[in-house]
Amino acid sequence: MKSTNSAVSLMVAVFALAGLSPLAATATTEARAEMKDAQGMSVGEVILRQTPNGTILHAKLSSLPPGAHAFHVHSVGMCEPPFSSAGGHFNPQGKMHGIVGPAPQSAGAASAARQAVVTAQDYTGEDFTLTLTYDVNETGDLLPDTWRVDLARGHVGDMPNIHVPDSGELEIEILNTLLKLDYGLFDADGAAIVIHAGPDDYMSDPAGAAGPRIACGVINSME
């Protein structure tokens, strides 16, 4: 089957992937996460502030191991050591992990890869673009089960690594252009900030091969 059924399949795949409410309602403009280690000791705080261009995360941290550490927004507001209770990365668009993104997939020797670009809406109601790749055979027929999505954009909760000096203290501000302090973040199970023992490699799914979780803080509205 070619164009008509392919287009229908494409649209079903897009909206199933988006699968999120078009409504956008800001819950708060400022939030806070008190960061604690696995022993329950405070290691600082993260203040989140909504802006027209995303959310600024202002982290004031102490008593952390020196070196590079992954710094993510996680999908569940529960911080019980070893912090697996915080769930995976905040990922309302159902994408794979990675700021850099996974290696591109190539079609087989007897097929060719083609792409279709579709606009959908994310959980805030804003438009975003998906590039879907599919394979066709030598006569141009769609090969079954070959739809795949360009996922290089990564999770909403993906952020750059933080680099802690020998003092164990760090103050840093990070702008997450995809994150909003709205009902998507403050849903029934909330969300959390998590710091990992090692750095995010920005590619490996689902968590960047960042190692154990060493600190966690539930995100709470300040309004």
C-alpha positions as CSV (number, residue, x, y, z in Angstrom):
1,M,0.0,0.0,0.0
2,K,1.3,3.5,-0.8
3,S,0.3,7.1,-0.2
4,T,-3.2,7.1,1.3
5,N,-2.8,4.3,3.8
6,S,0.8,5.5,4.6
7,A,-0.5,9.0,5.3
8,V,-3.2,7.6,7.7
9,S,-0.6,5.4,9.4
10,L,1.6,8.4,9.8
11,M,-1.0,10.6,11.4
12,V,-2.1,7.8,13.8
13,A,1.5,7.3,14.8
14,V,2.0,11.1,15.4
15,F,-1.0,11.6,17.5
16,A,-0.4,8.4,19.4
17,L,3.1,9.6,20.2
18,A,1.9,13.1,21.1
19,G,-1.1,11.6,23.0
20,L,-1.3,14.7,25.2
21,S,-3.9,17.4,26.0
22,P,-3.8,20.5,23.8
23,L,-4.7,22.6,26.8
24,A,-2.1,24.7,28.4
25,A,-2.6,26.1,31.9
26,T,0.3,27.6,33.9
27,A,0.2,26.3,37.5
28,T,2.9,28.5,39.0
29,T,5.7,30.8,38.0
30,E,8.1,29.7,40.7
31,A,8.9,26.4,42.4
32,R,11.6,24.9,44.7
33,A,13.2,21.5,45.2
34,E,15.2,20.9,48.4
35,M,17.9,18.5,47.5
36,K,18.9,15.7,49.9
37,D,21.4,12.8,49.6
38,A,20.7,9.2,50.4
39,Q,21.4,9.8,54.1
40,G,18.6,12.4,54.2
41,M,21.1,15.3,54.6
42,S,20.5,18.5,52.7
43,V,22.8,19.2,49.8
44,G,21.2,22.5,48.7
45,E,18.2,23.6,46.7
46,V,17.0,24.3,43.2
47,I,14.8,27.3,42.5
48,L,12.7,27.0,39.3
49,R,11.4,30.2,37.7
50,Q,9.1,30.3,34.6
51,T,10.1,32.7,31.8
52,P,8.7,33.3,28.3
53,N,11.6,31.3,27.0
54,G,11.4,28.2,29.3
55,T,12.3,27.6,32.9
56,I,15.5,28.8,34.7
57,L,16.8,26.3,37.3
58,H,19.0,28.1,39.8
59,A,20.9,25.5,41.8
60,K,22.8,26.2,45.0
61,L,24.5,22.9,46.0
62,S,27.0,21.7,48.6
63,S,28.5,18.6,50.0
64,L,28.5,16.8,46.6
65,P,31.3,14.7,45.2
66,P,33.6,16.6,42.9
67,G,33.3,16.0,39.2
68,A,30.7,15.8,36.5
69,H,27.2,14.8,37.4
70,A,24.0,14.3,35.4
71,F,21.2,16.8,36.4
72,H,17.7,15.9,35.3
73,V,14.0,16.5,35.9
74,H,12.4,13.2,36.8
75,S,8.7,12.3,36.3
76,V,7.6,11.4,39.9
77,G,7.8,13.7,43.0
78,M,9.0,11.0,45.4
79,C,12.6,10.9,46.8
80,E,13.1,7.7,48.7
81,P,16.7,6.4,48.6
82,P,18.1,5.1,46.3
83,F,15.8,7.5,44.5
84,S,14.4,5.0,42.0
85,S,11.1,6.2,43.4
86,A,11.5,9.4,41.3
87,G,10.9,7.3,38.1
88,G,12.4,8.1,34.8
89,H,13.1,11.4,33.2
90,F,10.2,13.8,32.7
91,N,9.2,12.9,29.2
92,P,5.7,13.9,28.2
93,Q,6.4,13.5,24.5
94,G,7.4,9.9,24.8
95,K,10.8,10.3,23.3
96,M,14.2,8.6,23.7
97,H,16.9,10.1,25.9
98,G,19.6,12.3,24.6
99,I,20.5,15.9,24.0
100,V,22.8,14.6,21.2
101,G,20.4,11.9,20.3
102,P,20.8,8.3,19.2
103,A,22.8,7.2,16.2
104,P,20.7,7.4,13.0
105,Q,19.2,4.2,11.7
106,S,19.9,3.1,8.2
107,A,17.7,1.2,5.8
108,G,18.6,-2.3,4.6
109,A,20.5,-3.1,1.4
110,A,17.3,-3.8,-0.6
111,S,15.4,-0.7,0.7
112,A,15.7,3.0,0.9
113,A,14.8,5.4,3.7
114,R,12.4,8.3,3.2
115,Q,11.2,11.0,5.6
116,A,8.0,12.8,6.3
117,V,7.8,15.9,8.5
118,V,4.6,16.4,10.6
119,T,3.6,19.1,13.1
120,A,1.8,18.1,16.2
121,Q,1.1,19.6,19.7
122,D,2.9,18.8,22.9
123,Y,1.5,18.7,26.4
124,T,1.4,22.5,26.7
125,G,-0.6,22.9,23.4
126,E,2.4,24.3,21.6
127,D,3.4,23.0,18.1
128,F,6.4,20.9,17.6
129,T,7.8,19.1,14.6
130,L,8.4,15.4,14.2
131,T,10.5,13.9,11.5
132,L,9.3,10.3,10.8
133,T,11.5,8.0,8.7
134,Y,10.2,5.0,6.9
135,D,11.6,2.4,4.5
136,V,10.4,1.6,1.0
137,N,11.5,-1.2,-1.3
138,E,12.9,-0.8,-4.8
139,T,9.5,-0.2,-6.3
140,G,8.5,2.4,-3.8
141,D,6.2,0.3,-1.6
142,L,6.2,1.0,2.1
143,L,7.9,-1.7,4.1
144,P,5.7,-2.8,7.0
145,D,6.8,-1.8,10.6
146,T,9.6,0.5,9.5
147,W,8.2,3.8,10.9
148,R,10.6,5.4,13.3
149,V,10.9,8.9,14.7
150,D,13.7,11.4,14.7
151,L,14.2,11.5,18.5
152,A,17.2,13.7,18.7
153,R,15.3,16.4,20.7
154,G,15.4,14.2,23.8
155,H,13.4,14.3,27.0
156,V,12.0,17.6,28.4
157,G,13.9,16.6,31.6
158,D,17.2,16.3,29.9
159,M,19.7,19.0,30.8
160,P,23.5,19.6,30.6
161,N,25.8,18.0,33.2
162,I,26.9,20.0,36.2
163,H,30.6,20.2,37.2
164,V,31.2,20.3,40.9
165,P,34.6,21.6,42.1
166,D,36.8,20.1,44.8
167,S,35.0,22.2,47.4
168,G,31.8,20.2,46.7
169,E,29.9,23.5,46.4
170,L,28.3,24.8,43.2
171,E,26.0,27.6,42.2
172,I,24.7,27.5,38.6
173,E,21.8,28.6,36.5
174,I,20.5,26.5,33.6
175,L,17.7,27.4,31.2
176,N,15.6,24.5,30.1
177,T,13.7,25.8,27.1
178,L,11.2,22.9,27.0
179,L,10.2,22.8,30.6
180,K,7.1,24.6,31.9
181,L,5.8,24.9,35.4
182,D,2.3,23.8,34.5
183,Y,-0.1,21.0,35.1
184,G,2.0,18.6,33.1
185,L,4.8,19.0,35.7
186,F,2.5,19.3,38.7
187,D,0.3,16.3,37.9
188,A,-1.0,13.7,40.4
189,D,2.4,12.2,41.1
190,G,4.5,15.4,40.8
191,A,8.1,15.6,39.6
192,A,11.6,15.8,41.1
193,I,15.2,17.0,40.4
194,V,17.7,14.2,40.5
195,I,21.6,14.3,40.5
196,H,23.5,11.2,39.4
197,A,26.9,9.9,40.5
198,G,28.3,10.3,37.0
199,P,27.9,12.4,33.9
200,D,25.2,12.0,31.3
201,D,26.7,10.8,28.0
202,Y,23.8,12.7,26.2
203,M,23.1,9.6,24.0
204,S,22.4,6.3,25.9
205,D,18.7,5.5,26.4
206,P,17.0,5.8,28.8
207,A,19.2,7.8,31.2
208,G,22.5,8.7,29.7
209,A,24.5,5.9,31.5
210,A,24.9,8.4,34.4
211,G,25.1,5.8,37.2
212,P,23.4,5.8,40.6
213,R,21.2,8.6,41.9
214,I,23.0,10.5,44.7
215,A,20.6,13.4,45.4
216,C,16.9,14.1,44.9
217,G,14.5,16.9,45.6
218,V,10.7,17.0,45.1
219,I,9.6,20.0,43.1
220,N,7.0,22.1,45.0
221,S,5.2,25.2,43.9
222,M,6.1,28.4,45.8
223,E,2.7,30.0,45.1
